[in-house]
Amino acid sequence: MRLLHALTLLLAMSCKPPPDEMQHMPQADPARGKAVMERVGCAACHEISGIRWPKGKAGPSLRGFADQGLIAGRLPNRPDNLAAFVRDAPAVVPGSTMPAMPISESEARDVAAFLYAGRK
């Protein structure tokens, strides 16, 4: 019975978005992340809070991204997963239609910080 309870708790936790402190990214800057997203044109495919134009529809909306439980429907929504995914989605989620982006690891962390800050 204890094992069943532990498994149920584990499954429930894996589907919920991480708490704010889990999304805190020291040394990442949401303002730099927004600038990176504007520079590489993320809004051409995604609707993004804080970016007025364009409002792409080819990819999913990123509004309220921090509240989503999964990244690309497969990965737990954590900073490490998000930064890796936004930098090189096909390597992280094979078959992803999102292309690898021409950004550094630091810029990917900034983008993740911007997406997490978007809920506030």
N, C-alpha and C positions, 0 to 999 in steps of 0.2 A: 504494500500500500504506500509506503514511504517513497519507493522508487517511482511509482505512478504519479504521485504528487510532485516529485522533483521534475519528472519529464514534462508534466503539464505546465509547471511554472517556467521551465526552460523554453518550451514552445511559445508560450504567451509572451515572454520577454523578447524573443527573437523577432516577433512581428510588430512590436511597438517601436516608435521612434526613440532614439536614445535621449536621455535627459540632457538639459542644457549644458551641464558641466562636461558631458561626454563629447559635446560638439565644440567646446572651447578649444581654440587652436592658438596656443602661444606663438608669438612671432609671425603670425599670419595677419594680413591686413585686408579687411573687407573692401576698403576704398581702392586698394591696388587691384584686388580681384575684379571689381567692377570694371576698372580700366582695361584689364586683360581681356575680359569678356567682350567689351566694346571693340577692342583692337582686333581680336580674331574672329569677330562676327557671330558669336553664339546666338544672338537674337535673330539671325537670319533663319534659324530652325526652331528656336524656343521662345516662348513668351516668358519674360523674366521681370520680376518685381524690380523697380528702380531703373529699368531701361525702357524708355518710352517708344523707341522705334528702331528697327522694325519689330513686329510681333509675329515671329515665325510660327507656323503650324505644322511643319514637317516632323518635328520632334515633340515630345510632351512638354506641357507647360512646366516651368520651374518655380512658379509661384507657390509659396508655402512648402518648398522643398524640405525644409528642416523637419516638418511634421510627417514626412513619408517614412515608412518603415524599411523600405528596400530601395536600393539603387538599381535601375534597369530591371526591376522585378526579380532580382537574383541575389544581390549583395546586401548585407546589413548596412544600414545607413550610419556609417562611422566616418570620421575624418580621413583615416588612412585609406579606406576603400574609395571614398569620394575623390580624393586627390589623385589616386592612381587611375580611376576611371576617367576623369575629365582630361587627363593627360594622354592616355592611350587606351581608350575604350575597347578596341578590338582585341588587345592583348589580355585585358582583364575579363571581358565577357565575349568570348569568341562568337561571331555571328552578329555582333552589335552593328547597327547601321550608323552609329556615330563614328566619325573618323578620328584617327589620332590627331591631336591638336599640337601645333607648333609652340608649346609653352614649356618652361622649365619646371622642375619639381617645386621650387619655391613659388612660382606663379600658380601652379596647380593648388597649392595649399591656400594661397590668397583667394582663388576662385571658390574653393570650398568654404572658406570663412565668409565670403560674400553671400553664398547661397544659404548658409546657416543663419546669417544675420537678417535675411530677407523676411523672416516671420515677425520680427519686432517692429 
